[in-house]
Structures are given as structure tokens and as C-alpha cells.
Amino acid sequence: MAFAGMCPYLKDARGMERTVCECAKFTFPDKVARREVVYGYCGHPENWKACMLKAVMDRYYDRKYADG
């Protein structure tokens, strides 16, 4: 359930220690490290578009649906 300005592959960022996207599961050493990633990419209005994991998932879905 993505919102405008949030990566469509973000699945769960409610927990303070773990964040799950469709491509990966992250565990963080502390809340500050988590905040840097989630607010810096996953939930940032523009930066999520530059995330390497988003690019990987975009290519995955392009391949998956290319053959019909």
C-alpha cells in the first residue's frame, strides 16, 4: 500500500528495527540508521526513484510481463 511520494515496493516500515521492501529485508543497528534509509529513500518524495532496489524491481517486472 504505497502512498504518493513513497516507493511502491515498500511493504512494511512500521517496525523500528526492521524494514521490508519487495526486494529486501533490512535490519538496522539503531533508529537513526533506519531513519536515514527509510526517510532518505523509501519514503522520500523524490529520492525513492533513485534507489537501486527500486531499479532492480522495475527490471524484474519488465522481464516478468514482457512475455505476456
All heavy atoms as TSV, in Angstrom:
chain	resi	resn	atom	element	x	y	z
A	1	MET	N	N	0.833	-1.173	0.000
A	1	MET	CA	C	0.000	0.000	0.000
A	1	MET	C	C	0.879	1.239	0.000
A	1	MET	O	O	1.261	1.781	1.020
A	1	MET	CB	C	-0.961	-0.060	1.168
A	1	MET	CG	C	-0.472	0.502	2.462
A	1	MET	SD	S	-1.783	0.523	3.663
A	1	MET	CE	C	-0.971	-0.326	4.960
A	2	ALA	N	N	1.233	1.681	-1.163
A	2	ALA	CA	C	2.114	2.832	-1.322
A	2	ALA	C	C	1.300	4.125	-1.353
A	2	ALA	O	O	0.159	4.141	-1.795
A	2	ALA	CB	C	2.921	2.689	-2.595
A	3	PHE	N	N	1.906	5.164	-0.881
A	3	PHE	CA	C	1.308	6.482	-0.911
A	3	PHE	C	C	2.105	7.343	-1.874
A	3	PHE	O	O	3.248	7.024	-2.190
A	3	PHE	CB	C	1.331	7.115	0.491
A	3	PHE	CG	C	0.545	6.325	1.488
A	3	PHE	CD1	C	1.172	5.436	2.336
A	3	PHE	CD2	C	-0.832	6.463	1.563
A	3	PHE	CE1	C	0.451	4.698	3.264
A	3	PHE	CE2	C	-1.559	5.733	2.484
A	3	PHE	CZ	C	-0.916	4.854	3.330
A	4	ALA	N	N	1.535	8.425	-2.338
A	4	ALA	CA	C	2.255	9.332	-3.224
A	4	ALA	C	C	3.533	9.789	-2.532
A	4	ALA	O	O	3.522	10.139	-1.357
A	4	ALA	CB	C	1.376	10.529	-3.560
A	5	GLY	N	N	4.636	9.736	-3.234
A	5	GLY	CA	C	5.911	10.135	-2.652
A	5	GLY	C	C	6.581	9.026	-1.875
A	5	GLY	O	O	7.500	9.265	-1.113
A	6	MET	N	N	6.107	7.788	-2.061
A	6	MET	CA	C	6.689	6.655	-1.363
A	6	MET	C	C	6.944	5.552	-2.376
A	6	MET	O	O	6.184	5.366	-3.321
A	6	MET	CB	C	5.727	6.147	-0.291
A	6	MET	CG	C	6.251	4.950	0.488
A	6	MET	SD	S	5.036	4.285	1.654
A	6	MET	CE	C	4.962	5.588	2.854
A	7	CYS	N	N	8.001	4.821	-2.182
A	7	CYS	CA	C	8.334	3.730	-3.085
A	7	CYS	C	C	7.197	2.706	-3.141
A	7	CYS	O	O	6.705	2.278	-2.098
A	7	CYS	CB	C	9.624	3.051	-2.636
A	7	CYS	SG	S	10.108	1.697	-3.728
A	8	PRO	N	N	6.790	2.304	-4.337
A	8	PRO	CA	C	5.704	1.329	-4.436
A	8	PRO	C	C	6.090	-0.073	-3.954
A	8	PRO	O	O	5.219	-0.907	-3.725
A	8	PRO	CB	C	5.379	1.315	-5.932
A	8	PRO	CG	C	6.616	1.786	-6.595
A	8	PRO	CD	C	7.254	2.745	-5.640
A	9	TYR	N	N	7.376	-0.328	-3.779
A	9	TYR	CA	C	7.829	-1.642	-3.337
A	9	TYR	C	C	7.995	-1.736	-1.824
A	9	TYR	O	O	8.261	-2.808	-1.299
A	9	TYR	CB	C	9.140	-2.015	-4.033
A	9	TYR	CG	C	9.014	-1.986	-5.530
A	9	TYR	CD1	C	9.758	-1.101	-6.284
A	9	TYR	CD2	C	8.137	-2.831	-6.192
A	9	TYR	CE1	C	9.642	-1.066	-7.671
A	9	TYR	CE2	C	7.997	-2.803	-7.564
A	9	TYR	CZ	C	8.756	-1.916	-8.307
A	9	TYR	OH	O	8.620	-1.890	-9.669
A	10	LEU	N	N	7.818	-0.644	-1.114
A	10	LEU	CA	C	7.895	-0.653	0.345
A	10	LEU	C	C	6.710	-1.420	0.895
A	10	LEU	O	O	5.559	-1.130	0.575
A	10	LEU	CB	C	7.898	0.773	0.883
A	10	LEU	CG	C	8.019	0.923	2.390
A	10	LEU	CD1	C	9.365	0.407	2.870
A	10	LEU	CD2	C	7.840	2.369	2.791
A	11	LYS	N	N	6.985	-2.424	1.709
A	11	LYS	CA	C	5.915	-3.270	2.245
A	11	LYS	C	C	5.607	-2.984	3.705
A	11	LYS	O	O	4.468	-3.003	4.109
A	11	LYS	CB	C	6.277	-4.758	2.091
A	11	LYS	CG	C	6.410	-5.187	0.660
A	11	LYS	CD	C	5.070	-5.027	-0.042
A	11	LYS	CE	C	5.167	-5.388	-1.494
A	11	LYS	NZ	N	4.001	-5.031	-2.246
A	12	ASP	N	N	6.625	-2.755	4.513
A	12	ASP	CA	C	6.396	-2.536	5.942
A	12	ASP	C	C	7.551	-1.737	6.515
A	12	ASP	O	O	8.686	-2.188	6.495
A	12	ASP	CB	C	6.284	-3.873	6.680
A	12	ASP	CG	C	5.987	-3.694	8.160
A	12	ASP	OD1	O	5.645	-2.574	8.580
A	12	ASP	OD2	O	6.094	-4.682	8.895
A	13	ALA	N	N	7.257	-0.560	6.984
A	13	ALA	CA	C	8.272	0.261	7.632
A	13	ALA	C	C	7.779	0.714	9.003
A	13	ALA	O	O	8.279	1.671	9.561
A	13	ALA	CB	C	8.608	1.477	6.771
A	14	ARG	N	N	6.810	0.010	9.541
A	14	ARG	CA	C	6.239	0.410	10.825
A	14	ARG	C	C	7.125	0.027	11.998
A	14	ARG	O	O	7.179	0.720	12.988
A	14	ARG	CB	C	4.853	-0.193	10.995
A	14	ARG	CG	C	3.843	0.411	10.034
A	14	ARG	CD	C	2.545	-0.310	10.105
A	14	ARG	NE	N	2.760	-1.631	9.514
A	14	ARG	CZ	C	1.855	-2.580	9.462
A	14	ARG	NH1	N	0.679	-2.387	9.986
A	14	ARG	NH2	N	2.114	-3.735	8.900
A	15	GLY	N	N	7.813	-1.092	11.866
A	15	GLY	CA	C	8.685	-1.507	12.960
A	15	GLY	C	C	9.906	-0.617	13.040
A	15	GLY	O	O	10.368	-0.086	12.050
A	16	MET	N	N	10.425	-0.436	14.206
A	16	MET	CA	C	11.580	0.444	14.376
A	16	MET	C	C	12.903	-0.247	14.051
A	16	MET	O	O	13.880	0.397	13.765
A	16	MET	CB	C	11.625	0.977	15.812
A	16	MET	CG	C	10.613	2.044	16.066
A	16	MET	SD	S	11.179	3.566	15.361
A	16	MET	CE	C	10.026	4.024	14.182
A	17	GLU	N	N	12.938	-1.560	14.097
A	17	GLU	CA	C	14.194	-2.265	13.876
A	17	GLU	C	C	14.304	-2.837	12.471
A	17	GLU	O	O	15.381	-3.103	11.992
A	17	GLU	CB	C	14.363	-3.423	14.868
A	17	GLU	CG	C	14.393	-3.005	16.317
A	17	GLU	CD	C	12.994	-2.855	16.891
A	17	GLU	OE1	O	12.060	-3.518	16.410
A	17	GLU	OE2	O	12.825	-2.032	17.803
A	18	ARG	N	N	13.172	-3.052	11.818
A	18	ARG	CA	C	13.207	-3.752	10.531
A	18	ARG	C	C	12.330	-3.042	9.516
A	18	ARG	O	O	11.276	-2.523	9.841
A	18	ARG	CB	C	12.736	-5.186	10.709
A	18	ARG	CG	C	12.870	-6.000	9.468
A	18	ARG	CD	C	12.638	-7.452	9.697
A	18	ARG	NE	N	11.464	-7.690	10.510
A	18	ARG	CZ	C	10.886	-8.852	10.650
A	18	ARG	NH1	N	11.368	-9.895	10.040
A	18	ARG	NH2	N	9.835	-9.002	11.402
A	19	THR	N	N	12.774	-3.060	8.274
A	19	THR	CA	C	12.008	-2.510	7.167
A	19	THR	C	C	11.992	-3.551	6.060
A	19	THR	O	O	13.012	-4.169	5.778
A	19	THR	CB	C	12.638	-1.195	6.665
A	19	THR	OG1	O	12.588	-0.247	7.718
A	19	THR	CG2	C	11.897	-0.648	5.460
A	20	VAL	N	N	10.842	-3.737	5.454
A	20	VAL	CA	C	10.698	-4.747	4.417
A	20	VAL	C	C	10.252	-4.073	3.130
A	20	VAL	O	O	9.260	-3.346	3.107
A	20	VAL	CB	C	9.655	-5.810	4.822
A	20	VAL	CG1	C	9.478	-6.848	3.717
A	20	VAL	CG2	C	10.042	-6.473	6.132
A	21	CYS	N	N	11.012	-4.321	2.076
A	21	CYS	CA	C	10.551	-3.930	0.751
A	21	CYS	C	C	10.399	-5.213	-0.056
A	21	CYS	O	O	10.795	-6.285	0.387
A	21	CYS	CB	C	11.490	-2.923	0.091
A	21	CYS	SG	S	12.911	-3.591	-0.759
A	22	GLU	N	N	9.814	-5.110	-1.214
A	22	GLU	CA	C	9.561	-6.298	-2.007
A	22	GLU	C	C	10.855	-6.979	-2.436
A	22	GLU	O	O	10.870	-8.159	-2.737
A	22	GLU	CB	C	8.735	-5.916	-3.234
A	22	GLU	CG	C	8.125	-7.077	-3.942
A	22	GLU	CD	C	7.116	-6.664	-4.979
A	22	GLU	OE1	O	6.518	-5.579	-4.858
A	22	GLU	OE2	O	6.927	-7.437	-5.925
A	23	CYS	N	N	11.953	-6.240	-2.438
A	23	CYS	CA	C	13.237	-6.770	-2.896
A	23	CYS	C	C	14.141	-7.237	-1.754
A	23	CYS	O	O	14.997	-8.080	-1.967
A	23	CYS	CB	C	13.957	-5.695	-3.715
A	23	CYS	SG	S	15.415	-6.266	-4.581
A	24	ALA	N	N	13.952	-6.701	-0.562
A	24	ALA	CA	C	14.886	-6.991	0.524
A	24	ALA	C	C	14.240	-6.775	1.890
A	24	ALA	O	O	13.222	-6.103	2.003
A	24	ALA	CB	C	16.108	-6.089	0.400
A	25	LYS	N	N	14.874	-7.347	2.907
A	25	LYS	CA	C	14.501	-7.102	4.294
A	25	LYS	C	C	15.731	-6.497	4.967
A	25	LYS	O	O	16.816	-7.048	4.884
A	25	LYS	CB	C	14.115	-8.398	4.999
A	25	LYS	CG	C	12.876	-9.022	4.452
A	25	LYS	CD	C	12.555	-10.321	5.148
A	25	LYS	CE	C	11.343	-10.953	4.495
A	25	LYS	NZ	N	11.050	-12.266	5.063
A	26	PHE	N	N	15.534	-5.385	5.616
A	26	PHE	CA	C	16.630	-4.679	6.265
A	26	PHE	C	C	16.488	-4.757	7.771
A	26	PHE	O	O	15.388	-4.603	8.299
A	26	PHE	CB	C	16.621	-3.193	5.899
A	26	PHE	CG	C	16.797	-2.920	4.446
A	26	PHE	CD1	C	15.706	-2.649	3.646
A	26	PHE	CD2	C	18.052	-2.928	3.871
A	26	PHE	CE1	C	15.857	-2.384	2.305
A	26	PHE	CE2	C	18.214	-2.671	2.529
A	26	PHE	CZ	C	17.111	-2.390	1.736
A	27	THR	N	N	17.598	-4.960	8.448
A	27	THR	CA	C	17.649	-4.757	9.887
A	27	THR	C	C	18.689	-3.676	10.120
A	27	THR	O	O	19.692	-3.593	9.404
A	27	THR	CB	C	18.033	-6.039	10.641
A	27	THR	OG1	O	19.252	-6.546	10.116
A	27	THR	CG2	C	16.945	-7.091	10.504
A	28	PHE	N	N	18.442	-2.842	11.093
A	28	PHE	CA	C	19.289	-1.687	11.334
A	28	PHE	C	C	19.869	-1.727	12.739
A	28	PHE	O	O	19.231	-2.244	13.654
A	28	PHE	CB	C	18.478	-0.398	11.154
A	28	PHE	CG	C	17.901	-0.259	9.774
A	28	PHE	CD1	C	16.582	-0.590	9.528
A	28	PHE	CD2	C	18.686	0.184	8.726
A	28	PHE	CE1	C	16.046	-0.476	8.256
A	28	PHE	CE2	C	18.160	0.295	7.455
A	28	PHE	CZ	C	16.844	-0.033	7.222
A	29	PRO	N	N	21.044	-1.149	12.918
A	29	PRO	CA	C	21.665	-1.154	14.239
A	29	PRO	C	C	20.962	-0.235	15.238
A	29	PRO	O	O	21.014	-0.469	16.433
A	29	PRO	CB	C	23.094	-0.690	13.977
A	29	PRO	CG	C	23.032	0.068	12.701
A	29	PRO	CD	C	21.918	-0.543	11.903
A	30	ASP	N	N	20.290	0.812	14.722
A	30	ASP	CA	C	19.552	1.713	15.608
A	30	ASP	C	C	18.518	2.498	14.803
A	30	ASP	O	O	18.437	2.376	13.577
A	30	ASP	CB	C	20.490	2.648	16.379
A	30	ASP	CG	C	21.284	3.597	15.499
A	30	ASP	OD1	O	20.993	3.703	14.284
A	30	ASP	OD2	O	22.199	4.248	16.019
A	31	LYS	N	N	17.728	3.296	15.504
A	31	LYS	CA	C	16.652	4.061	14.871
A	31	LYS	C	C	17.181	5.117	13.912
A	31	LYS	O	O	16.545	5.409	12.896
A	31	LYS	CB	C	15.777	4.720	15.938
A	31	LYS	CG	C	14.994	3.741	16.762
A	31	LYS	CD	C	14.211	4.447	17.834
A	31	LYS	CE	C	13.493	3.453	18.725
A	31	LYS	NZ	N	12.727	4.097	19.781
A	32	VAL	N	N	18.327	5.680	14.208
A	32	VAL	CA	C	18.898	6.715	13.347
A	32	VAL	C	C	19.291	6.122	11.991
A	32	VAL	O	O	18.985	6.691	10.942
A	32	VAL	CB	C	20.104	7.399	14.017
A	32	VAL	CG1	C	20.789	8.368	13.060
A	32	VAL	CG2	C	19.666	8.115	15.284
A	33	ALA	N	N	19.927	4.966	12.005
A	33	ALA	CA	C	20.312	4.318	10.748
A	33	ALA	C	C	19.068	3.966	9.934
A	33	ALA	O	O	19.045	4.154	8.715
A	33	ALA	CB	C	21.136	3.068	11.036
A	34	ARG	N	N	18.048	3.462	10.587
A	34	ARG	CA	C	16.800	3.141	9.890
A	34	ARG	C	C	16.185	4.385	9.277
A	34	ARG	O	O	15.761	4.395	8.132
A	34	ARG	CB	C	15.812	2.490	10.845
A	34	ARG	CG	C	14.494	2.163	10.181
A	34	ARG	CD	C	13.446	1.777	11.227
A	34	ARG	NE	N	12.158	1.683	10.605
A	34	ARG	CZ	C	11.357	2.722	10.393
A	34	ARG	NH1	N	11.715	3.936	10.752
A	34	ARG	NH2	N	10.192	2.554	9.811
A	35	ARG	N	N	16.139	5.456	10.044
A	35	ARG	CA	C	15.554	6.711	9.571
A	35	ARG	C	C	16.298	7.232	8.346
A	35	ARG	O	O	15.683	7.719	7.405
A	35	ARG	CB	C	15.577	7.749	10.685
A	35	ARG	CG	C	14.871	9.046	10.323
A	35	ARG	CD	C	14.861	10.044	11.475
A	35	ARG	NE	N	14.270	9.462	12.664
A	35	ARG	CZ	C	14.866	9.401	13.855
A	35	ARG	NH1	N	16.079	9.900	14.020
A	35	ARG	NH2	N	14.257	8.855	14.884
A	36	GLU	N	N	17.621	7.107	8.351
A	36	GLU	CA	C	18.407	7.581	7.207
A	36	GLU	C	C	18.007	6.870	5.919
A	36	GLU	O	O	17.941	7.486	4.859
A	36	GLU	CB	C	19.894	7.402	7.468
A	36	GLU	CG	C	20.443	8.353	8.503
A	36	GLU	CD	C	21.909	8.097	8.827
A	36	GLU	OE1	O	22.463	7.067	8.400
A	36	GLU	OE2	O	22.496	8.954	9.506
A	37	VAL	N	N	17.744	5.583	5.992
A	37	VAL	CA	C	17.359	4.817	4.800
A	37	VAL	C	C	15.899	5.043	4.449
A	37	VAL	O	O	15.562	5.388	3.317
A	37	VAL	CB	C	17.653	3.308	4.995
A	37	VAL	CG1	C	17.074	2.495	3.850
A	37	VAL	CG2	C	19.137	3.069	5.125
A	38	VAL	N	N	15.004	4.854	5.407
A	38	VAL	CA	C	13.572	4.937	5.119
A	38	VAL	C	C	13.176	6.345	4.688
A	38	VAL	O	O	12.490	6.518	3.676
A	38	VAL	CB	C	12.730	4.469	6.318
A	38	VAL	CG1	C	11.245	4.726	6.088
A	38	VAL	CG2	C	12.970	2.988	6.572
A	39	TYR	N	N	13.605	7.360	5.414
A	39	TYR	CA	C	13.242	8.722	5.044
A	39	TYR	C	C	14.123	9.270	3.924
A	39	TYR	O	O	13.726	10.179	3.209
A	39	TYR	CB	C	13.292	9.651	6.253
A	39	TYR	CG	C	12.271	9.315	7.309
A	39	TYR	CD1	C	12.565	9.421	8.648
A	39	TYR	CD2	C	10.994	8.871	6.961
A	39	TYR	CE1	C	11.632	9.104	9.627
A	39	TYR	CE2	C	10.060	8.543	7.926
A	39	TYR	CZ	C	10.385	8.672	9.244
A	39	TYR	OH	O	9.449	8.361	10.206
A	40	GLY	N	N	15.307	8.695	3.770
A	40	GLY	CA	C	16.212	9.147	2.721
A	40	GLY	C	C	15.881	8.572	1.358
A	40	GLY	O	O	16.186	9.173	0.329
A	41	TYR	N	N	15.244	7.402	1.332
A	41	TYR	CA	C	14.890	6.756	0.072
A	41	TYR	C	C	13.424	6.320	0.040
A	41	TYR	O	O	12.625	6.871	-0.700
A	41	TYR	CB	C	15.797	5.548	-0.209
A	41	TYR	CG	C	17.184	5.956	-0.592
A	41	TYR	CD1	C	18.214	5.963	0.341
A	41	TYR	CD2	C	17.469	6.358	-1.888
A	41	TYR	CE1	C	19.486	6.354	-0.006
A	41	TYR	CE2	C	18.742	6.751	-2.252
A	41	TYR	CZ	C	19.753	6.752	-1.310
A	41	TYR	OH	O	21.005	7.149	-1.660
A	42	CYS	N	N	13.075	5.319	0.807
A	42	CYS	CA	C	11.760	4.660	0.717
A	42	CYS	C	C	10.594	5.640	0.810
A	42	CYS	O	O	9.640	5.548	0.043
A	42	CYS	CB	C	11.606	3.625	1.823
A	42	CYS	SG	S	12.988	2.489	1.982
A	43	GLY	N	N	10.656	6.547	1.744
A	43	GLY	CA	C	9.548	7.457	1.969
A	43	GLY	C	C	9.821	8.880	1.537
A	43	GLY	O	O	9.022	9.769	1.802
A	44	HIS	N	N	10.922	9.111	0.851
A	44	HIS	CA	C	11.251	10.461	0.385
A	44	HIS	C	C	10.458	10.766	-0.882
A	44	HIS	O	O	10.344	9.916	-1.766
A	44	HIS	CB	C	12.748	10.579	0.119
A	44	HIS	CG	C	13.184	11.981	-0.127
A	44	HIS	ND1	N	13.084	12.559	-1.361
A	44	HIS	CD2	C	13.713	12.913	0.708
A	44	HIS	CE1	C	13.537	13.802	-1.294
A	44	HIS	NE2	N	13.912	14.038	-0.048
A	45	PRO	N	N	9.906	11.980	-1.006
A	45	PRO	CA	C	9.074	12.322	-2.161
A	45	PRO	C	C	9.758	12.151	-3.524
A	45	PRO	O	O	9.078	11.914	-4.512
A	45	PRO	CB	C	8.718	13.792	-1.929
A	45	PRO	CG	C	8.902	14.006	-0.477
A	45	PRO	CD	C	9.975	13.050	-0.032
A	46	GLU	N	N	11.056	12.258	-3.590
A	46	GLU	CA	C	11.770	12.127	-4.858
A	46	GLU	C	C	12.855	11.057	-4.848
A	46	GLU	O	O	13.049	10.367	-5.840
A	46	GLU	CB	C	12.396	13.469	-5.258
A	46	GLU	CG	C	11.384	14.532	-5.609
A	46	GLU	CD	C	10.577	14.189	-6.851
A	46	GLU	OE1	O	11.137	13.596	-7.791
A	46	GLU	OE2	O	9.373	14.504	-6.869
A	47	ASN	N	N	13.583	10.924	-3.748
A	47	ASN	CA	C	14.754	10.045	-3.708
A	47	ASN	C	C	14.440	8.570	-3.915
A	47	ASN	O	O	15.292	7.815	-4.352
A	47	ASN	CB	C	15.519	10.212	-2.394
A	47	ASN	CG	C	16.205	11.547	-2.300
A	47	ASN	OD1	O	16.228	12.324	-3.248
A	47	ASN	ND2	N	16.750	11.844	-1.140
A	48	TRP	N	N	13.215	8.144	-3.604
A	48	TRP	CA	C	12.875	6.726	-3.788
A	48	TRP	C	C	13.060	6.313	-5.244
A	48	TRP	O	O	13.361	5.162	-5.531
A	48	TRP	CB	C	11.469	6.417	-3.305
A	48	TRP	CG	C	10.361	7.083	-4.072
A	48	TRP	CD1	C	9.797	8.297	-3.803
A	48	TRP	CD2	C	9.678	6.581	-5.214
A	48	TRP	NE1	N	8.808	8.576	-4.708
A	48	TRP	CE2	C	8.719	7.531	-5.593
A	48	TRP	CE3	C	9.781	5.416	-5.957
A	48	TRP	CZ2	C	7.875	7.367	-6.685
A	48	TRP	CZ3	C	8.942	5.245	-7.039
A	48	TRP	CH2	C	8.005	6.211	-7.394
A	49	LYS	N	N	12.950	7.255	-6.165
A	49	LYS	CA	C	13.098	6.949	-7.591
A	49	LYS	C	C	14.536	6.591	-7.949
A	49	LYS	O	O	14.779	5.966	-8.975
A	49	LYS	CB	C	12.622	8.125	-8.426
A	49	LYS	CG	C	11.152	8.426	-8.222
A	49	LYS	CD	C	10.756	9.709	-8.923
A	49	LYS	CE	C	9.331	10.097	-8.563
A	49	LYS	NZ	N	8.976	11.408	-9.088
A	50	ALA	N	N	15.496	6.989	-7.105
A	50	ALA	CA	C	16.914	6.725	-7.361
A	50	ALA	C	C	17.432	5.483	-6.636
A	50	ALA	O	O	18.603	5.149	-6.758
A	50	ALA	CB	C	17.743	7.944	-6.945
A	51	CYS	N	N	16.581	4.794	-5.906
A	51	CYS	CA	C	17.004	3.629	-5.129
A	51	CYS	C	C	17.391	2.472	-6.053
A	51	CYS	O	O	16.654	2.126	-6.979
A	51	CYS	CB	C	15.880	3.190	-4.198
A	51	CYS	SG	S	16.290	1.719	-3.225
A	52	MET	N	N	18.526	1.856	-5.786
A	52	MET	CA	C	18.994	0.724	-6.577
A	52	MET	C	C	18.009	-0.441	-6.503
A	52	MET	O	O	17.779	-1.134	-7.497
A	52	MET	CB	C	20.371	0.268	-6.083
A	52	MET	CG	C	20.875	-0.962	-6.810
A	52	MET	SD	S	22.242	-1.787	-5.990
A	52	MET	CE	C	21.528	-2.270	-4.450
A	53	LEU	N	N	17.422	-0.682	-5.352
A	53	LEU	CA	C	16.483	-1.791	-5.206
A	53	LEU	C	C	15.215	-1.551	-6.019
A	53	LEU	O	O	14.648	-2.483	-6.595
A	53	LEU	CB	C	16.146	-2.025	-3.741
A	53	LEU	CG	C	17.349	-2.413	-2.879
A	53	LEU	CD1	C	16.942	-2.491	-1.423
A	53	LEU	CD2	C	17.972	-3.703	-3.345
A	54	LYS	N	N	14.771	-0.318	-6.125
A	54	LYS	CA	C	13.631	0.004	-6.980
A	54	LYS	C	C	13.976	-0.314	-8.428
A	54	LYS	O	O	13.173	-0.897	-9.149
A	54	LYS	CB	C	13.226	1.465	-6.844
A	54	LYS	CG	C	12.042	1.822	-7.741
A	54	LYS	CD	C	11.993	3.314	-8.007
A	54	LYS	CE	C	10.925	3.687	-9.010
A	54	LYS	NZ	N	11.145	3.188	-10.350
A	55	ALA	N	N	15.172	0.057	-8.855
A	55	ALA	CA	C	15.596	-0.226	-10.230
A	55	ALA	C	C	15.618	-1.728	-10.495
A	55	ALA	O	O	15.198	-2.186	-11.565
A	55	ALA	CB	C	16.969	0.393	-10.489
A	56	VAL	N	N	16.087	-2.502	-9.531
A	56	VAL	CA	C	16.107	-3.962	-9.672
A	56	VAL	C	C	14.680	-4.491	-9.827
A	56	VAL	O	O	14.398	-5.322	-10.692
A	56	VAL	CB	C	16.805	-4.618	-8.462
A	56	VAL	CG1	C	16.573	-6.119	-8.426
A	56	VAL	CG2	C	18.285	-4.298	-8.476
A	57	MET	N	N	13.760	-4.013	-9.002
A	57	MET	CA	C	12.380	-4.487	-9.076
A	57	MET	C	C	11.697	-4.025	-10.362
A	57	MET	O	O	10.919	-4.781	-10.947
A	57	MET	CB	C	11.587	-4.024	-7.849
A	57	MET	CG	C	12.023	-4.682	-6.560
A	57	MET	SD	S	12.060	-6.487	-6.621
A	57	MET	CE	C	10.350	-6.871	-6.901
A	58	ASP	N	N	11.991	-2.821	-10.816
A	58	ASP	CA	C	11.423	-2.352	-12.085
A	58	ASP	C	C	11.844	-3.281	-13.221
A	58	ASP	O	O	11.019	-3.690	-14.049
A	58	ASP	CB	C	11.878	-0.928	-12.402
A	58	ASP	CG	C	11.214	0.124	-11.523
A	58	ASP	OD1	O	10.202	-0.174	-10.846
A	58	ASP	OD2	O	11.717	1.263	-11.533
A	59	ARG	N	N	13.124	-3.630	-13.278
A	59	ARG	CA	C	13.619	-4.527	-14.327
A	59	ARG	C	C	13.007	-5.925	-14.177
A	59	ARG	O	O	12.679	-6.570	-15.176
A	59	ARG	CB	C	15.145	-4.585	-14.312
A	59	ARG	CG	C	15.776	-3.291	-14.804
A	59	ARG	CD	C	17.267	-3.420	-15.033
A	59	ARG	NE	N	18.024	-3.785	-13.853
A	59	ARG	CZ	C	18.528	-2.922	-12.978
A	59	ARG	NH1	N	18.348	-1.612	-13.136
A	59	ARG	NH2	N	19.219	-3.346	-11.943
A	60	TYR	N	N	12.858	-6.379	-12.943
A	60	TYR	CA	C	12.236	-7.682	-12.700
A	60	TYR	C	C	10.825	-7.718	-13.306
A	60	TYR	O	O	10.467	-8.655	-14.025
A	60	TYR	CB	C	12.177	-7.974	-11.200
A	60	TYR	CG	C	11.240	-9.100	-10.850
A	60	TYR	CD1	C	11.582	-10.428	-11.105
A	60	TYR	CD2	C	9.995	-8.833	-10.280
A	60	TYR	CE1	C	10.703	-11.460	-10.801
A	60	TYR	CE2	C	9.125	-9.857	-9.968
A	60	TYR	CZ	C	9.482	-11.168	-10.235
A	60	TYR	OH	O	8.610	-12.182	-9.937
A	61	TYR	N	N	10.022	-6.707	-12.995
A	61	TYR	CA	C	8.655	-6.688	-13.513
A	61	TYR	C	C	8.619	-6.479	-15.022
A	61	TYR	O	O	7.738	-7.025	-15.698
A	61	TYR	CB	C	7.794	-5.655	-12.770
A	61	TYR	CG	C	7.341	-6.194	-11.436
A	61	TYR	CD1	C	7.782	-5.630	-10.243
A	61	TYR	CD2	C	6.477	-7.284	-11.371
A	61	TYR	CE1	C	7.380	-6.141	-9.025
A	61	TYR	CE2	C	6.060	-7.801	-10.154
A	61	TYR	CZ	C	6.513	-7.225	-8.986
A	61	TYR	OH	O	6.115	-7.736	-7.780
A	62	ASP	N	N	9.573	-5.732	-15.550
A	62	ASP	CA	C	9.650	-5.605	-17.007
A	62	ASP	C	C	9.880	-6.974	-17.647
A	62	ASP	O	O	9.226	-7.328	-18.626
A	62	ASP	CB	C	10.783	-4.656	-17.410
A	62	ASP	CG	C	10.465	-3.195	-17.142
A	62	ASP	OD1	O	9.280	-2.864	-16.899
A	62	ASP	OD2	O	11.419	-2.389	-17.169
A	63	ARG	N	N	10.783	-7.763	-17.080
A	63	ARG	CA	C	11.048	-9.106	-17.602
A	63	ARG	C	C	9.842	-10.020	-17.407
A	63	ARG	O	O	9.461	-10.762	-18.314
A	63	ARG	CB	C	12.252	-9.745	-16.892
A	63	ARG	CG	C	13.570	-9.159	-17.252
A	63	ARG	CD	C	14.725	-9.991	-16.697
A	63	ARG	NE	N	14.641	-10.298	-15.273
A	63	ARG	CZ	C	15.074	-9.526	-14.297
A	63	ARG	NH1	N	15.622	-8.351	-14.563
A	63	ARG	NH2	N	14.968	-9.908	-13.041
A	64	LYS	N	N	9.245	-9.942	-16.250
A	64	LYS	CA	C	8.126	-10.828	-15.909
A	64	LYS	C	C	6.950	-10.638	-16.861
A	64	LYS	O	O	6.307	-11.607	-17.278
A	64	LYS	CB	C	7.688	-10.596	-14.468
A	64	LYS	CG	C	6.557	-11.487	-14.019
A	64	LYS	CD	C	6.247	-11.278	-12.563
A	64	LYS	CE	C	5.093	-12.177	-12.132
A	64	LYS	NZ	N	4.813	-12.065	-10.712
A	65	TYR	N	N	6.658	-9.405	-17.199
A	65	TYR	CA	C	5.475	-9.124	-18.010
A	65	TYR	C	C	5.802	-8.879	-19.485
A	65	TYR	O	O	4.886	-8.652	-20.278
A	65	TYR	CB	C	4.692	-7.947	-17.416
A	65	TYR	CG	C	4.109	-8.306	-16.079
A	65	TYR	CD1	C	4.604	-7.736	-14.905
A	65	TYR	CD2	C	3.101	-9.254	-15.971
A	65	TYR	CE1	C	4.084	-8.081	-13.663
A	65	TYR	CE2	C	2.576	-9.619	-14.740
A	65	TYR	CZ	C	3.070	-9.025	-13.594
A	65	TYR	OH	O	2.557	-9.374	-12.374
A	66	ALA	N	N	7.052	-8.951	-19.859
A	66	ALA	CA	C	7.448	-8.725	-21.257
A	66	ALA	C	C	6.930	-9.830	-22.172
A	66	ALA	O	O	6.613	-9.579	-23.335
A	66	ALA	CB	C	8.959	-8.626	-21.374
A	67	ASP	N	N	6.831	-11.051	-21.669
A	67	ASP	CA	C	6.409	-12.172	-22.498
A	67	ASP	C	C	4.888	-12.353	-22.527
A	67	ASP	O	O	4.402	-13.251	-23.173
A	67	ASP	CB	C	7.070	-13.468	-21.998
A	67	ASP	CG	C	8.582	-13.398	-22.118
A	67	ASP	OD1	O	9.078	-12.738	-23.056
A	67	ASP	OD2	O	9.263	-14.012	-21.265
A	68	GLY	N	N	4.208	-11.502	-21.815
A	68	GLY	CA	C	2.747	-11.548	-21.839
A	68	GLY	C	C	2.218	-12.449	-20.843
A	68	GLY	O	O	1.295	-12.939	-20.532
